[in-house]
Each structure stands twice: as structure tokens, then as C-alpha cells.
Amino acid sequence: MTDITRRTAVEIAEQVGSGKIKAVEVAQAFLARIKVLDPKLKAFVTILEEQALEAARAVDARPAGRKGRLAGVPVAIKDNLMISGAPTTCSSKILEGYVAPYDATVIEKLRAEGAVFVGKTNLDEFAMGSSTENSAFFKTKNPWNLDCVPGGSSGGSAAAVAARMAPLALGSDTGGSIRQPAALCGIVGMKPTYGLVSRYGVVAFASSLDQIGPFAGNVSDAALCLSVISGHDPKDSTSAGAAAKDYLAEMKGRNVKGLRVGVPKEYFVKGMDPEVEASVRDAVATLRGLGAEIREVSLPNSRFAVSVYYLVAPAEASANLARFDGIRFGRSAARTDKDASLLEVYERTRGEGFGPEVKRRIMLGTYALSSGYYDAYYGKAQRVRTLMQRDFNEAFNQVDILATPTSPTPAFRFGEKSDDPLQMYLSDVFTIPCNLAGIAGVSIPCGLSSKGLPIGLQLLGKPFEETALFAAARAFEAAKPFPELKEDA
């Protein structure tokens, strides 16, 4: 690994901004690393070499002092986010060959601050999955163990950052799709408060749950990235009015002394890997040693989280994915059969274009929304969701942040859960409540299993209190540095 690819995003931005190094040199170093490592890891669906070098040259041409907060920093982008002129497939055959006509708002913000997009990353098709095994193209491998999954649905972004093919990446988190793969790949993953980051330009899965956030190798880099991509966007009707903050600056000088940390008793349940529980409890003890006050709290309705999620998310997905009909964009049966009726075009396009998991969730959601079942299923799920939000509000009246496991297990082997959807769904049992409540959450590495696989600690915070999470995560990171991934992993 070259010296450049060992540098953090903060370091690269400072050095490119000051002229100590050229953005083109940085892009070339990371693109070279991608060419060496990605054939075995398969993190990228599309490598944007020409676009990246062109963007890097444009950064170098900017005057000193105006190169941007992310000057020359390579960023990998989950392939459900629009980059103008680049393919956007959502790792689905139904969008194979589709080229985005515009930039997502987060892409515009990153580009304005000098970021360089090196590629689009693999994901579970339409972000539906917890292992990236549901991609229509190929499976992404975990850099810590090539026989194991990287998590999902943002597995490509997590693997890219873990293998240092990019210092930063963007993912989307609907039920844990940033935090769970961050935990399994031993990196930092932040799911911001719902509405803090614009969803304009992300291909929607479940509109009341989706949120875009950063992956990074360390807390400071994640804070820098969120500082750039957050803030109100009039193009997104779900965008909150919260102003963008400089999280990197705000968290400096803050520590956890006197911080009230809640440990929800419902999150330490039967079925969790004993090594995960031991690592997370040790992490809580570390926070106590840093001066935090640890309290047990209760989130009684969290036990319904998976059931609620798999009614709400598929219902919203069935509506959002109705647009992929073979008429407006993407794959179309009409191109191969000019005599097909409209109904036949719909059926064949969707039947051939969608994978099994996407079809499963569309059917679940359509059933939950159907006449006679709406109140019994979707309506009831939304009422329980409100109860869960109240649980979090009551907990945050007692504590400042919550500490939980991110995933019930370390990374599992390919095929281990793919034939049992319920077991796969339970991979997100600790991350789903955060999305249902609309609060902020971050996963940071807190240990290694006996097999050398990363374990993640999840910190949950009040809405729009990301600074508190970053400060606590940074204090933990400094107190308990995570081992570096070996080059031959």
C-alpha cells in the first residue's frame, strides 16, 4: 500500500488544499489500488477512472484556499445514488445500462467541496439485504476474510473503505445498511437523523426510513464528510430545516466525562454471539473508565422492531418500485417483443428484471397494503412505530446517548443465511429501531472475534445530536485503537 492510500481524508484534504500534494496524484494512487484489490474483493460495480482524473485535475486548477473541504479526497458512492453521466444500477438487472441524468444533492455538495468520485459500489439489489449477496451482478467479499460477507446492503462501500480503496464512501441506511456493514468490516458508519441529509437523487427503497450517510476509516473523517453532505435541501420534501454544522470542529475538545450512557436491557438477548456481547460490554466499561455514567434503560417495544420494519419497509418499497415498469426507463420487454401487450410488458420486465428478494418484499408490501389488510398490518405497524419513538424519547430523558451492539454476530460465511430469510432479517435486529424512530446512530469497531473478525459498537443519539455521538465515538476510538487490517487479508 502506497503512502498516499494510508492517509486519512482529513490529511488528504489538508495536503491537497495547501498544495503539498496534487489531487491527481491522490486519485492515481487510489485508482491503482482499486485495480489491484477489486478483482478479488468486487466492491465496485463501476470504476470511474476518467471522471475521477478529470475531477482531480479540476481541483488542482482551483486557486489556493478555494479547493474545498474535501480537496482531492477519493469517495466511493453506493450505486443507488445518482452521479450525472455515470451508470446507476442499484445492482439490479432492471436498471442495467441506465445512466443518471443528474447529480444527487449529496453528490453536488461533495463535488463543490473538491471530492473525487472513484467509482460506484455494489449493494444488495435496491438496498434490500444484509449481506450484499442479493446483488444481481456478483457478491462483494469482506476484506477481513474473503469467505465472509461484508454485510449489507451497502457492502461494497464498506469493503472499499475497509480495504483502503477509498478513504470515504457513501451508503444508504434504511434498517441498518450503513451501520451493520461498517461493523462487519471494522470501520465507522454513521446513519444521520432522518431529514438531516437530502434524499434527492437516491433511488428510494422506503421513503420514511431511507437516509444517506458516510463510511470512513475513523471518526474524524466521518464527521468531516457529514459536515459537507448535511443541511436543508428544498428539492427534498422530507428534508429537515436543520442547518449544516461543522461536526469536526464541534467535537474537538469534547470528552465523555459526565456523559450519561444508557444500556438498553432488551438489546442483550438470547441468540447474540457471546463474543459480541463480551466486546460490547467491554466497550461500555471503557466508556465508564473515561468518565461516563452508565445506566440501564428500557426500550420495551424494540422487541417488535423487526416485525414492524418488515411491514412498513416492504409496503413503501412496493409503491416506490412500481415506477420500474418497462416504460419510462431501464430494462423493457417491449424492446425485444414489439407485439407484447402493456400487461405483458409489465409482467415480463419486472419478472426478468427483479431478483428474488426484491420480488419477495414487493409481494409482502402489496399484501400489507391491500384492501382489508391495511389496518390490520400496515396501520398497526405504524402505531407500534409510534410507541417505539416514545420509548426512545423517554430513554433520552434519562441519558444522553445509548450504547448497544451493532450486529448480533460478526461477519458470517457466504450462503450461511441466504436460504433462511428470517435469519438474514435478524442481522439488523439492533439497527432497525434507530430508523423506525428517525434518530441518529453510529457504528464503531470495538473488538475482534476469536476468528479475527470485527465487532461493532453502536451509539444512538437524540435527533440532530450527531456531535455528541461523534465526540463519544472519537473518545472511545482514542482510548481503544482498532487494529489495522493486514495487507494480505
Sequence and secondary structure as in RCSB ss.txt:
>XXXX:A:sequence
MTDITRRTAVEIAEQVGSGKIKAVEVAQAFLARIKVLDPKLKAFVTILEEQALEAARAVDARPAGRKGRLAGVPV
AIKDNLMISGAPTTCSSKILEGYVAPYDATVIEKLRAEGAVFVGKTNLDEFAMGSSTENSAFFKTKNPWNLDCVP
GGSSGGSAAAVAARMAPLALGSDTGGSIRQPAALCGIVGMKPTYGLVSRYGVVAFASSLDQIGPFAGNVSDAALC
LSVISGHDPKDSTSAGAAAKDYLAEMKGRNVKGLRVGVPKEYFVKGMDPEVEASVRDAVATLRGLGAEIREVSLP
NSRFAVSVYYLVAPAEASANLARFDGIRFGRSAARTDKDASLLEVYERTRGEGFGPEVKRRIMLGTYALSSGYYD
AYYGKAQRVRTLMQRDFNEAFNQVDILATPTSPTPAFRFGEKSDDPLQMYLSDVFTIPCNLAGIAGVSIPCGLSS
KGLPIGLQLLGKPFEETALFAAARAFEAAKPFPELKEDA
>XXXX:A:secstr
  TGGGS HHHHHHHHHHTSS HHHHHHHHHHHHHHHHHHH  EEEE HHHHHHHHHHHHHS TT S TTTT EE
EEETTB  TTSB  TT GGGTT B SS  HHHHHHHHTT EEEEEE  SGGG  SSSTT SS    BTTBTTB  
 SSSHHHHHHHHTTS SEEEEEESSSTTHHHHHHHTSEEEE  TTSB  TTB  S TTT EEEEEESSHHHHHHH
HHHHBS  TT TT        HHHHHTT   TT EEEEEGGGS TTS HHHHHHHHHHHHHHHHTT EEEEE  G
GGGGHHHHHHHHHHHHHHHHGGG SSSSSS  GGGT TT  HHHHHHHHHHHHS HHHHHHHHHHHHHHSTTTTI
IIIIHHHHHHHHHHHHHHHHHTT SEEEEES SSS  BTTSSTT HHHHHGGGTTTHHHHHHT EEEEEEEEE T
TS EEEEEEEE TT HHHHHHHHHHHHHHS      TT 
